Amino acid sequence: MFYSGQKTKFQNSEESAEDDDYGYSWRKEMYFQTRDFENNTILDGIYTLGKNYIIEDTLWTQDWKILNDMKEVAGHICMNAQWVDTLKQQTVIAWFALDIPLSGGPDKYCGLPGMILEIDVNNGAMVMSADLIEEKNVDQEMELPKKLKGKHVSQAEYDAIVKQHIEDKRKAKEPYFWGIRY
């Protein structure tokens, strides 16, 4: 994740898995999520369900319930907050650092009074956590590809596509999560 001024960009890491690791580290599908807090906009590129989607819309934030637990993440004291994703029926716990006063975070998560440094989905089913936070010039990392190929949709249209996929897979009694990002 990168941030500069009032903008954030989250993308898949360029790190590759070790030879004995299992997973999909060799896949290079389009995935990035940007948040512009000054202009209140998002621009995301996501490969899902066999297609590239370019999501352009106004910024929306999760309806977090701030809790009062604290822990250290990447050298910062963080508070936690909870949000229930009704689309995917997941409980999300975010750990945010008040000493980094930007409302961003990894993936699509934002909207807290500090930078989100850790996300826990469904009690450990998927955890994203910052290992290191360092200040450096990130102008190159904040740049987007010159040409974005994919179907342009709003956030509501993308959510409707994912919701329809989940409903279809549930009716067929098949796991829906194989085709979409957690």
N, C-alpha and C positions, 0 to 999 in steps of 0.2 A: 504494500500500500504506500502511496505517495501523497503528500499534501503540500500545497503552496498557497499562501494567502488564505482565501476563502474557498479553495477548490480541493477536492480529493479525487484520487484515481486508484481503483483497486483492480488488479489483474492477477492471473495465475503466475506463479513463480517460474522463473527460468531454470530453477534447480531441477536436476533429474534424479531419479531413484537409483539406489545402488543396484548392482547386478542381482542380488538375492531378494530385493524388494518386489512385492507384487503390486499391481495397480496399473494406472493408465498414464504414467508420466511421459510416455512417448507421444501422446495425443497433443496436437497443436491446434485445437479448435478455437475459434474466436471467443474470447471472453474478456470483457473489461466493463467496469462500472464507474461512471464519473458523477460527481455531485458538485454543483456550483451554488454555494450558499448565498453568494452576493446577488446572483440573478435568479435564484430559486428554480433551477432547472436540473434535469438529469439527461444523460446521454449514455446508454448502455449498449453493448454489443454482446449477444449471447447466442451460442449454438445450442439448440435444444430440439428434441423431437425431429432430428434430421434436417433442420433448417437454421439459417442465420437470421436472427431478429435484431433490428436496430430500434431501441426504445428511446423515444424522445418525448419528454413530458415535463410538467412542472414537478418540483420536488415535493415529495410527501414523506412524512416520518411515521415510524411506528408509534403506537399508543403505549408508551412504556409506563410501567408502575415502578417507581424508584424504591428500592429496598434499602436496608441499612447495614448490610454486611460489607466487610472490607477485606481486601487482600492485595498483595504486591504482584504486579505483572510488569515484566521488563524494567524493573527498577522504579516503577511508579505506584503509589498507593491508589487503589481503585475502589470505587463503590459499585454496587450491582443494581441492575434493573431487570424487570421481567416483562415479556410480551408474548402473547399467544397468537400464533399465526393460524387464523381460522381457515385459510385456503388449504394449507398442507396439514393442518391439525398438529402443530408442533409448538412446544413451549421453548422459548428462547431466553437465555440468561445472558446479559451483557455486563461486562466489567469495564467501567470508564474512568479515565484519569481526569480529575478536575484541574490539574496543573497544566494540561494541554487544552486550552479553551475552544477548540474547534469541535463542532458537533458531528464530525464524521466518524467513519469506522469501516471495518472490512465488509466486503460484499455489498449488500443493499442496506446494511444497518446504519442508522444515523438518528439524530434527534435528541441526544442527551446533552447535558451541560458540560461535557468534556469528551475527548477522543475515546472511542471504544477500542480497547486493546485486547479484549478476549470475548469470544462468542461461544456459547455452549448450547447446542440444539438437542432437545430431548434427553436431558440428563446424561450427556457424554456420548451420544450417538455420533455427533460430529462436533469437534472443537477446533476453533481457529484462535491462535494466541500469538501475540507479538513476542518475538525473542529479543529483538534489539531495536532501539529507536535512536537514530542518529541524525544530526542536522547536516545537510549537504545541499548543493544545487541540484534540483530535480526538474529543471526545465525540459530536458530531453525526455525524461520518463513521463512527464505530464502530456506530451504530445500524443495526438490520436493519429491513426492511420489516415493517409491522404484520401483514400477511397474506401468507403464503408459499403460493402455489398451485403444485402440482406433485405428482408421485408421490413419496411418501416411501420411501426405500430406505436400506439400509446401504451402506457402502463396498464390501463383498464383492458385494452384489447389483448395484451400479452397474458394478463391474469386470467381472462376468459378462455384463452387457448389452453393454458395449464389446467384450469378447472375442468374443462371438457375432457382433457386427457385423463385426469384423475378419475372422473366419473365413469368414463368408458372402461378403464382398467378395473375399477371396482366391480362394475357390472359383470365383466368377464372373469372376475375372481383371479386377476393377475396382479403382480406387484407393479404399482404405478411409478415407483421411484427410479426405475432403471432408465427411463427416458428423459428425466428432468434433473436439474441440479437440486441437491438437497433442499 
